[in-house]
Amino acid sequence: MKAYLLIETRPGTSEDVVKGIRMRFENVLHADSVYGRHDVIVVLEAPDLETLNDFVYKVIEKDPNIVHTETAITLF
């Protein structure tokens, strides 16, 4: 299963968030700081929805520099 995580961070912290994400989850394909509505976009692969859920709620949501997230799971 592949998913895109769209992340908004506190001002000036997007690079720290990207580094932390890359270090904490081996299934991250890409994690990049971007300009626009979101500050970070993460592309990851997970074997199942439970693993994806654990990543979002146990890793992403616990980062104090992350303000908001949206997750888009691919259909195929």
Rosetta blueprint (number, residue, H / E / L):
1 M L
2 K E
3 A E
4 Y E
5 L E
6 L E
7 I E
8 E E
9 T E
10 R L
11 P L
12 G L
13 T L
14 S H
15 E H
16 D H
17 V H
18 V H
19 K H
20 G H
21 I H
22 R H
23 M H
24 R H
25 F L
26 E L
27 N L
28 V E
29 L E
30 H E
31 A E
32 D E
33 S E
34 V L
35 Y L
36 G L
37 R L
38 H L
39 D L
40 V E
41 I E
42 V E
43 V E
44 L E
45 E E
46 A L
47 P L
48 D L
49 L H
50 E H
51 T H
52 L H
53 N H
54 D H
55 F H
56 V H
57 Y H
58 K H
59 V H
60 I H
61 E L
62 K L
63 D L
64 P L
65 N L
66 I E
67 V E
68 H E
69 T E
70 E E
71 T E
72 A E
73 I E
74 T L
75 L L
76 F L
